[in-house]
Amino acid sequence: MQPRSPGFVSISTASRITISMIPQPLRIAMWSGPRNISTALMRSWGNRPDTFVCDEPFYAHYLVQTQLPHPGAEEVIRCQENDWRKVVAWLTGPVPEGKTIFYQKHMAHHLLPNMGRSWLHEVTNCFLIRQPREMLTSLLHFLPQLTLADTGLPQQLEIFRHVQERTGSTPPVIDARDVLEAPRRMLGLLCDAVNVPFMEAMLSWPPGPRKTDGVWAKYWYAAVEKTTTFQPYTPKDDRVPDSLRPLLAQCEELYQQLYQQRLRP
């Protein structure tokens, strides 16, 4: 991996599908919150032969600005471009490696208030959400002092409304549980929504790390590196601490607004 690069080399497999159907080029900005299936979804898109993927390109800028003690923060800042304007220029420029689709995995909370929003009109914005209780109990293992901003939900709703008002249409929203319960169906609906053909290659991938993964993978991606497909949904029984009940209620309110807009199986 080269220092201070906003993205990395994509991994893909062969497919017989004709790519002439795909608009040239397509830049998909997938806005997620933490502890979702966002990395598995990046694996899915990265397994297409027509797609270049990048992993959380604004993470270094976010860490520089917030000074939060995330695992491996110093290494992230050292190895990834942390000027958001340069990152935006890359995200909206030519698709790397001559691919026709540029899939961008974003954490919504990385889009800080100091960052411009006009570039959002140059990408196809999509949203990945997860039931807040399951997200919070998972995130607590990594960030014990949680705030609403850490969940990415306020930022997801802000971006969603911005895009909706600007375009006059509803951008695609998918729920993690729906994807895990019916991956073929939900990926097909997502592909239809962004006007590209679904590929069987999106349903499975080789195990292990990727050059597309950020340097933070060693702290966050242990589970997904063992996968070869989307794992079946299993309910999580972990209890939200009483001290976080008000936060859970806030998250549920925001989540429901996006959930009502989701692509339905």
Sequence and secondary structure as in RCSB ss.txt:
>XXXX:A:sequence
MQPRSPGFVSISTASRITISMIPQPLRIAMWSGPRNISTALMRSWGNRPDTFVCDEPFYAHYLVQTQLPHPGAEE
VIRCQENDWRKVVAWLTGPVPEGKTIFYQKHMAHHLLPNMGRSWLHEVTNCFLIRQPREMLTSLLHFLPQLTLAD
TGLPQQLEIFRHVQERTGSTPPVIDARDVLEAPRRMLGLLCDAVNVPFMEAMLSWPPGPRKTDGVWAKYWYAAVE
KTTTFQPYTPKDDRVPDSLRPLLAQCEELYQQLYQQRLRP
>XXXX:A:secstr
  TT S          S GGGS SSEEEEEEE SSSSHHHHHHHHHTSTTEEEEE TTHHHHHHHH    TTHHH
HHHHS   HHHHHHHHTS  GGG SEEEEEEEGGGS TTS  GGGGGSEEEEEE  HHHHHHHHTTT SS  HHH
HSHHHHHHHHHHHHHHHSS   EEEHHHHHH HHHHHHHHHHHTT    GGGGB  SS  TTS TTHHHH TTGG
G SB            GGGHHHHHHHHHHHHHHHTTS   
